[in-house]
Amino acid sequence: MAIGIFIQGVLLNYLGSSFFQHNLGKILSIINLSLWFAFILSFFITCLDGKFKDEHYSNPINRFGMGTWVAGTSISGVLFFKQFSQWGIISEIIAFINIILWGIYIAISLKTFVEIFQTKSYRNVHGILLLTTVSTQSIVLLVNTVFKGLPSFANLSLLIIGFCLYLVCVFFILNRYFHRSWSIEMDWNNTNCILHGALSITGVACIASGNVHIDLIRFIWRAAFILLLLVESIEGYRLFRRINRFGFKNAIFIYDVSQWSRVFTFAMFYTFTALFHGHLFIGSIVIDTILKAGVWVILLLLIIELTLGLRFTFGPGKNQSKERGRENNLPSSF
């Protein structure tokens, strides 16, 4: 999901459409599609081994993580359609399958929302809930890419569902942080950056649908920008506090899969800004900084996450990360 939006959203808008007409664009897209296919195989293996429920369903909060499957499939479907348009039927099949997967995921998520509300178990909720919005708006992007002339009713229905889910998620997250004591070093989750990422993908979906007034899209961008500044300011303070408490190495260089949400959200905001910057009534210095410097910030984040991920998977970093987490009680690294 994160790498796909970096390729399709950031690199495409920064380097131009000619980027995809050369081998590098196709190679990067094939790599991402290969990762997507590898994840599909791993999910089937967990089903065959009987581990699916324990790994993905038993924990109510982890169920929302399945939204990355929907969003990742959406961006993979878009990449496949853009790169291999001659095989458009495959993209259509991916879209139909993903719509079914999204329906199952939303049903599970709604059931889980009710469980959390009834049991008042807000303490562990965080930005992962917002994947309900991200997955829904990703469907808008996929179907408007693969199918032409989609009815306005279908687009608006999905957009409204996604926004309503966003409001529900924000209610749950605010309930956790405003009505319960918490520590910024231990209890602020990486996935909370999806607070602005979910708005960014909503804005991009509104543009893709062609059914939303420009003033509303402009309002969504401003809201996403304000939330980005707010959330990332909290992240900056969190980083400072974690370094003071755990030391530089233990505070930062411990891999956690939730860190990829930061790459996704930054890349999505960049994409939203690149697609809509001509309609934003805001200082050119701000827009130029986002479009020119933002790509390098996102690229640096991507390289860091790839390095940490590879080290965690293939090197001693996996055991070291677990050991540091146990020693310092680190549930979610920066």
C-alpha positions in Angstrom: 0.0 0.0 0.0 2.7 2.5 1.0 5.1 1.6 -1.8 2.3 1.6 -4.3 1.1 5.1 -3.5 4.8 6.3 -3.6 5.1 5.0 -7.1 1.7 5.9 -8.5 1.2 9.1 -6.5 4.6 10.7 -5.6 7.0 9.6 -8.4 4.4 9.9 -11.1 3.5 13.5 -10.1 7.1 14.5 -9.5 8.7 12.9 -12.5 5.8 13.2 -14.9 3.9 10.6 -17.0 7.0 9.9 -19.1 8.4 8.2 -16.0 6.0 5.3 -16.5 6.8 5.0 -20.2 10.4 3.9 -19.3 11.6 0.7 -17.9 12.2 2.0 -14.4 8.5 2.8 -13.9 7.5 -0.7 -15.0 10.2 -2.4 -12.9 9.0 -0.6 -9.8 5.4 -1.4 -10.5 6.3 -5.1 -11.1 8.2 -5.2 -7.8 5.2 -3.8 -6.0 2.8 -6.2 -7.7 5.1 -9.1 -6.8 5.0 -8.0 -3.1 1.2 -7.8 -3.3 1.1 -11.4 -4.7 3.5 -12.6 -2.1 1.2 -11.2 0.7 -1.8 -12.9 -0.9 0.1 -16.3 -0.8 1.0 -15.7 2.9 -2.7 -15.1 3.8 -3.7 -18.3 2.1 -0.9 -20.2 4.0 -2.2 -18.8 7.3 -5.7 -20.1 6.4 -4.4 -23.5 5.5 -2.3 -23.7 8.7 -5.3 -22.7 10.8 -3.5 -19.6 12.1 -5.6 -16.9 10.4 -8.0 -16.4 13.3 -5.2 -16.1 15.8 -3.1 -13.7 13.7 -5.8 -11.5 12.2 -9.1 -11.8 14.0 -8.8 -12.8 17.6 -7.6 -9.3 18.7 -10.5 -6.9 17.9 -8.2 -4.0 17.1 -6.0 -6.0 14.8 -9.1 -6.8 12.7 -9.0 -3.3 11.3 -5.6 -4.0 9.9 -7.2 -6.1 7.2 -8.1 -2.7 5.6 -4.5 -2.6 4.3 -5.4 -5.7 2.2 -8.2 -3.8 0.5 -6.2 -0.6 0.0 -3.1 -2.5 -1.1 -5.2 -4.5 -3.6 -6.7 -1.2 -4.9 -3.4 0.4 -5.5 -2.0 -2.8 -7.1 -5.1 -2.9 -9.4 -4.5 0.7 -10.4 -0.8 0.1 -11.1 -1.6 -3.0 -13.2 -4.2 -1.1 -15.2 -1.9 1.8 -15.8 1.1 -0.4 -16.8 -0.6 -3.2 -18.6 -3.8 -1.7 -20.0 -3.8 -4.4 -22.8 -4.8 -6.8 -20.0 -7.6 -4.6 -18.6 -9.8 -7.6 -18.0 -7.4 -8.7 -15.2 -7.8 -5.3 -13.5 -11.5 -5.6 -13.7 -11.4 -9.0 -12.0 -9.1 -7.6 -9.3 -11.6 -4.7 -8.8 -14.6 -7.1 -8.5 -12.8 -9.3 -6.0 -11.6 -6.3 -4.0 -15.2 -4.9 -3.8 -16.3 -8.2 -2.2 -13.3 -8.2 0.1 -14.1 -4.6 1.1 -17.7 -5.6 1.9 -16.6 -8.4 4.1 -14.0 -6.1 5.8 -16.6 -3.4 6.5 -19.0 -5.9 7.9 -16.3 -7.2 10.3 -15.4 -3.6 11.2 -18.9 -2.5 12.0 -19.4 -5.6 14.2 -16.1 -4.7 16.0 -17.2 -1.1 16.4 -20.3 -2.3 18.2 -18.2 -4.7 20.4 -15.9 -1.9 21.4 -18.8 0.5 22.1 -20.7 -2.0 24.2 -17.7 -3.1 26.2 -16.4 0.4 26.5 -12.9 -0.9 25.6 -11.6 2.3 24.1 -8.2 2.1 25.8 -6.4 0.2 23.0 -8.0 1.9 20.0 -5.8 4.0 17.7 -5.4 5.1 14.1 -5.7 1.6 12.7 -9.5 2.1 12.9 -9.2 4.7 10.1 -8.2 2.0 7.6 -12.0 1.6 7.2 -12.0 5.0 5.6 -8.8 4.4 3.7 -10.1 1.1 2.2 -13.4 2.6 1.2 -11.9 5.6 -0.6 -9.3 3.3 -2.2 -12.2 1.4 -3.8 -13.4 4.8 -5.3 -9.9 5.2 -6.8 -9.8 1.7 -8.2 -13.3 1.6 -9.8 -12.9 5.0 -11.3 -9.6 3.9 -12.9 -10.7 0.6 -14.2 -14.3 1.4 -15.1 -15.3 4.4 -17.1 -18.6 6.3 -16.6 -19.3 5.1 -13.1 -22.7 6.4 -11.9 -22.5 9.4 -9.6 -24.7 7.6 -7.1 -22.1 4.9 -6.7 -19.3 7.4 -6.2 -21.1 9.6 -3.8 -22.4 6.6 -1.8 -18.8 5.3 -1.3 -17.5 8.7 -0.5 -20.2 9.3 2.1 -19.7 5.9 3.7 -16.0 6.5 3.9 -16.5 10.0 5.5 -19.0 8.6 8.0 -16.6 5.9 9.0 -13.9 8.6 9.5 -16.2 10.4 12.0 -16.9 7.2 13.9 -13.2 6.4 14.1 -12.3 9.9 15.3 -15.0 9.6 18.0 -13.4 6.4 19.2 -9.8 7.7 19.1 -10.7 11.0 20.9 -12.6 9.0 23.5 -9.4 7.2 24.3 -7.1 10.1 24.5 -9.4 12.7 26.2 -11.1 10.5 28.7 -8.2 8.3 29.9 -4.7 8.9 31.2 -1.9 8.0 28.8 1.8 8.5 28.2 3.0 10.0 24.9 6.0 7.7 24.8 4.1 4.5 25.3 0.5 5.1 24.2 0.7 7.3 21.1 0.6 4.9 18.2 2.3 5.3 14.8 -1.0 4.7 13.1 -2.5 7.9 14.4 -0.9 9.7 11.5 -3.7 8.2 9.4 -5.9 10.9 10.9 -4.6 13.2 8.1 -3.8 10.3 5.7 -7.5 9.2 5.6 -8.5 12.8 4.8 -5.9 13.0 2.1 -7.1 9.8 0.3 -10.7 11.1 0.7 -9.7 14.3 -1.1 -8.0 12.3 -3.9 -11.1 10.1 -4.2 -13.3 13.2 -4.5 -11.1 14.4 -7.4 -11.1 11.0 -9.1 -14.9 10.7 -8.8 -15.5 14.1 -10.5 -18.8 14.4 -8.4 -17.6 16.7 -5.6 -17.6 20.5 -5.7 -14.2 22.1 -5.8 -14.9 24.2 -2.6 -15.5 21.0 -0.6 -12.3 19.4 -1.9 -10.4 22.6 -1.0 -11.9 22.4 2.6 -10.7 18.7 2.9 -7.2 19.7 1.8 -7.0 22.5 4.5 -8.4 20.1 7.1 -5.8 17.5 6.1 -3.0 20.1 6.2 -4.0 21.3 9.7 -4.2 17.8 11.0 -0.8 16.9 9.5 0.8 19.9 11.3 -1.0 18.9 14.5 -0.3 15.2 14.5 3.3 15.5 13.3 4.0 18.1 16.0 2.8 15.5 18.5 5.1 13.0 16.8 8.0 15.4 17.1 7.4 15.9 20.8 7.0 12.1 21.2 10.4 11.5 19.5 12.0 14.0 21.9 10.5 12.2 24.9 11.4 8.7 23.7 15.0 9.7 23.1 15.2 11.1 26.6 13.6 8.0 28.1 15.0 5.1 26.0 18.1 6.5 24.3 18.5 7.3 20.6 18.9 3.8 19.3 16.1 2.2 21.3 13.8 5.1 20.7 14.0 5.1 16.9 15.7 2.1 15.3 13.3 -0.6 16.3 11.2 -1.9 13.4 7.4 -2.1 13.7 5.1 -2.8 10.7 2.9 0.2 11.8 5.7 2.5 10.8 4.7 2.1 7.2 1.6 4.1 7.9 3.8 7.2 8.0 5.1 6.6 4.5 1.5 6.0 3.3 0.1 9.2 4.9 2.9 11.5 3.7 2.8 10.1 0.2 -1.0 10.4 0.1 -0.9 14.1 1.3 1.8 14.8 -1.4 -0.4 13.2 -4.0 -3.5 15.2 -2.9 -1.5 18.4 -3.1 0.1 17.6 -6.4 -3.3 16.9 -8.0 -5.0 19.9 -6.5 -2.3 22.6 -6.0 -3.6 24.8 -8.8 -6.9 25.3 -6.9 -5.5 26.0 -3.5 -5.6 29.6 -2.3 -2.5 29.4 -0.2 1.0 30.9 -0.4 3.1 29.5 -3.2 6.0 29.0 -0.7 4.0 26.4 1.2 2.9 24.6 -2.0 6.4 24.7 -3.5 7.9 23.4 -0.3 5.5 20.5 -0.2 5.9 19.6 -3.9 9.7 20.0 -4.1 11.0 19.0 -0.7 8.2 16.6 0.2 9.3 14.0 -2.3 12.7 13.8 -0.7 11.3 13.5 2.8 9.0 10.6 1.6 11.9 8.9 -0.2 14.0 9.2 3.0 11.2 7.7 5.1 10.8 4.9 2.5 14.5 4.0 2.5 14.6 4.0 6.3 11.6 1.7 6.5 13.0 -0.6 3.9 16.3 -0.8 5.7 14.7 -1.5 9.1 12.3 -4.0 7.5 15.0 -5.9 5.7 17.2 -5.9 8.8 14.3 -7.1 11.0 13.4 -9.9 8.5 16.8 -11.2 7.4 19.3 -10.0 10.0 19.8 -10.1 13.7 17.5 -7.0 14.0 14.5 -9.2 14.5 15.7 -10.8 17.7 17.4 -7.5 18.8 14.2 -5.5 18.3 12.2 -8.0 20.3 14.8 -8.1 23.1 14.9 -4.3 23.2 11.1 -4.2 23.3 11.0 -6.5 26.2 13.8 -4.7 28.1 12.3 -1.3 27.7 8.6 -2.2 27.4 8.3 -0.7 24.0 4.9 -1.7 22.5 5.2 0.6 19.5 8.5 2.0 18.2 8.7 5.5 16.7 
